[in-house]
Amino acid sequence: MSSRHPDTPARTRAAGPVAVLVVTWNSARVLPEFLASLPQGMAGLHYRLVVADNDSADDTVNLLRSSAPDATVVQTGRNAGYAAGVNAALAAAAEWEGGFRAALVCNPDVRMRQGCARLLVDALGAPLPDRGRVGISVPLLYEEDGTLQHSLRREPRVTRALGEAVLGNRRAGRFPAWSELVTDPSAYGRPTVADWATGALMALSRECLDACGAWDESFFLYSEETEFCLRARDRGFATRLEPAAEATHLGGDSQVSPRLWTLLTLNRVRLYRRRHGPAATAAFRGAVLLRETSRAALGRPASRAAARALARPSALHATPGP
């Protein structure tokens, strides 16, 4: 499951393979295509696959052992959450003789296009005008039908939460002060530094990982990539889009599942609270509540559930889980 390209730049010929880290939970339906896409996506790189399985009840583990016998499979023994799965996979890769030189964190519902990973890994470590460097690189992500996903994000702010509540994500996304979502087409046509990006597929430099440490497992699902990207930025490691790298992301059901949308919404506020004081957090929570309440009034069940949860003071203190 590995290959090496003779023209790989010196910067990417560091010791050790690229660790391809995948977290699975009942992923048997999407895994075969992911595994089939790996050779083209990883072309030009020496790599090893590590899969952390969060106690799948389907045929995920058996499928991995039969279809990817060289992969390292870590069974967490419980539905531990995405960040915990990433940490388990990282810990397994760290035990390899010689270690690994970079990590590629990817969802099992991602399909990399030809040479995607090499472009992402080659981008790591590039210096930036502000004296920082690229610690996390991300590709262009497309829907199954070829529609570009707006995967770049700005840091959460009260004004941005309010702008999304009043204008909606898409319209507000044109104005940096009023939305987290980056919708400017030009941002996706060039290498663009973002505060954070969708975590479906991202390459992380070993230097960035060593500086930032483990992913935050208090976020069971959602906001864990936001927290990691912002923490990396605080330490001088930027997240940057590599537009030549492309992948298809099949997506999830957070947009339609009230339970998952509620978890996503609450974790947004939990993360904001980690980085800001009580007054700012109250304002941010109010803006997010306004957004969900307005959409609940339009008949969106997921927003209705999220608004109910946000209205309970105890919700932000509850332990997130499946």
Long-range contacts (C-beta under 8 A, 24 or more apart in sequence): 1-38, 1-39, 1-47, 1-48, 1-49, 1-68, 1-70, 1-71, 2-42, 2-45, 2-46, 2-47, 2-48, 3-39, 3-42, 3-43, 3-44, 3-45, 3-46, 4-44, 4-45, 4-46, 5-43, 5-44, 5-45, 5-118, 8-44, 8-45, 8-118, 9-122, 11-122, 11-125, 12-45, 12-101, 12-118, 12-121, 12-122, 14-101, 14-206, 15-98, 15-99, 15-101, 16-96, 16-98, 16-99, 16-100, 16-101, 17-45, 17-46, 17-47, 17-48, 17-96, 17-100, 17-101, 18-42, 18-45, 18-46, 18-47, 18-48, 18-100, 18-101, 18-102, 18-103, 18-104, 18-117, 18-121, 18-203, 19-47, 19-48, 19-50, 19-89, 19-90, 19-93, 19-96, 19-100, 19-102, 19-103, 19-104, 20-47, 20-48, 20-49, 20-50, 20-103, 20-104, 20-106, 20-117, 21-50, 21-52, 21-86, 21-89, 21-90, 21-93, 21-103, 21-104, 21-105, 21-106, 22-49, 22-50, 22-51, 22-52, 22-89, 22-106, 22-107, 22-108, 23-51, 23-52, 23-53, 23-54, 23-82, 23-85, 23-86, 23-89, 23-107, 23-108, 24-51, 24-52, 24-53, 24-54, 24-56, 24-60, 24-64, 24-85, 24-108, 25-53, 25-54, 25-55, 25-56, 25-60, 25-79, 25-85, 26-56, 26-57, 26-58, 26-60, 27-56, 27-58, 27-60, 27-108, 27-109, 28-56, 28-58, 28-59, 28-60, 28-63, 29-58, 30-108, 30-109, 30-250, 31-60, 31-63, 31-64, 31-67, 31-108, 32-63, 32-67, 33-111, 34-106, 34-108, 34-109, 34-110, 34-111, 35-67, 35-68, 37-111, 37-112, 38-112, 40-112, 40-113, 40-114, 40-115, 41-111, 41-112, 41-113, 41-114, 41-115, 41-116, 41-117, 41-247, 42-112, 42-117, 42-118, 43-114, 43-115, 43-117, 43-118, 44-115, 44-118, 45-117, 45-118, 45-121, 47-104, 47-117, 48-72, 48-93, 48-96, 48-100, 50-74, 50-89, 50-92, 50-93, 51-89, 52-76, 52-84, 52-85, 52-86, 52-88, 52-89, 52-92, 53-85, 54-78, 54-79, 54-80, 54-81, 54-84, 54-85, 55-79, 55-80, 79-322, 80-217, 81-217, 81-219, 81-220, 81-221, 81-224, 81-320, 81-321, 81-322, 82-219, 82-220, 82-221, 82-224, 83-214, 83-215, 83-216, 83-217, 83-219, 83-220, 83-224, 84-215, 84-217, 86-215, 86-224, 87-214, 87-215, 87-217, 90-209, 90-214, 99-206, 100-206, 101-206, 102-203, 102-204, 102-205, 102-206, 103-203, 103-204, 103-206, 103-209, 104-201, 104-202, 104-203, 104-204, 105-199, 105-201, 105-202, 105-203, 105-204, 106-200, 106-201, 106-202, 107-199, 107-200, 107-201, 107-249, 109-200, 109-249, 109-250, 109-251, 109-252, 110-200, 110-201, 110-247, 110-248, 110-249, 110-250, 111-247, 111-248, 111-249, 111-250, 112-139, 112-201, 112-246, 112-247, 113-245, 113-246, 113-247, 113-248, 115-245, 116-201, 116-245, 116-246, 116-247, 117-203, 117-245, 119-242, 119-244, 119-245, 120-201, 120-202, 120-203, 120-242, 120-245, 121-203, 123-191, 123-203, 123-240, 123-242, 123-245, 124-203, 124-204, 124-205, 124-208, 125-205, 125-207, 126-240, 128-193, 128-238, 128-240, 131-236, 132-233, 132-236, 132-237, 132-238, 133-236, 133-237, 133-238, 134-205, 134-237, 134-238, 134-239, 134-240, 135-204, 135-205, 135-207, 135-208, 135-211, 135-212, 135-232, 135-235, 135-236, 135-237, 135-238, 135-239, 136-197, 136-202, 136-203, 136-204, 136-205, 136-208, 136-229, 136-232, 136-237, 136-238, 136-239, 136-240, 137-202, 137-203, 137-239, 137-240, 137-241, 137-242, 137-245, 138-197, 138-198, 138-201, 138-202, 138-203, 138-239, 138-240, 138-241, 138-242, 138-245, 139-201, 139-241, 139-242, 139-243, 139-245, 139-246, 139-247, 140-188, 140-241, 140-243, 140-245, 140-246, 140-247, 141-198, 141-200, 141-201, 141-246, 141-247, 141-248, 141-249, 142-246, 142-247, 142-248, 142-249, 143-248, 143-249, 143-251, 144-248, 144-250, 148-188, 149-198, 149-249, 150-181, 150-182, 150-183, 150-188, 151-197, 151-198, 151-200, 151-241, 152-181, 152-182, 152-187, 152-188, 152-192, 152-194, 152-197, 152-241, 153-180, 153-181, 153-182, 153-194, 153-195, 153-196, 153-197, 153-198, 153-226, 154-179, 154-180, 154-181, 154-182, 154-194, 154-195, 155-180, 155-195, 155-196, 155-230, 156-180, 156-226, 156-268, 156-271, 156-272, 156-284, 157-284, 158-280, 158-283, 158-284, 158-287, 161-284, 161-287, 161-288, 161-291, 162-287, 162-290, 164-287, 164-291, 165-287, 165-288, 165-290, 165-291, 165-294, 166-290, 187-241, 188-241, 188-243, 189-243, 190-241, 190-243, 191-240, 191-241, 191-242, 191-243, 192-240, 192-241, 192-243, 193-238, 193-239, 193-240, 193-241, 194-239, 194-240, 194-241, 195-229, 195-230, 195-233, 195-239, 196-225, 196-226, 196-229, 196-230, 196-233, 196-239, 197-225, 197-229, 197-239, 197-241, 198-225, 198-249, 199-224, 199-225, 200-247, 200-249, 201-247, 201-249, 202-239, 205-237, 207-237, 208-232, 208-235, 208-237, 211-235, 211-236, 211-237, 212-237, 218-270, 218-320, 219-267, 219-270, 219-271, 219-320, 220-263, 220-320, 220-321, 220-322, 221-260, 221-263, 221-264, 221-267, 221-320, 221-322, 222-254, 222-260, 222-263, 222-264, 222-267, 222-268, 223-264, 223-267, 223-268, 223-270, 223-271, 226-271, 227-271, 227-274, 230-275, 255-302, 256-302, 257-302, 258-301, 258-302, 258-304, 258-305, 258-306, 259-305, 260-302, 261-302, 261-303, 261-305, 261-306, 262-302, 262-305, 262-306, 262-309, 263-320, 264-306, 265-292, 265-306, 265-309, 265-310, 266-306, 266-309, 266-310, 266-315, 266-316, 266-320, 267-320, 269-310, 269-316, 270-316, 270-320, 273-316, 285-310, 285-316
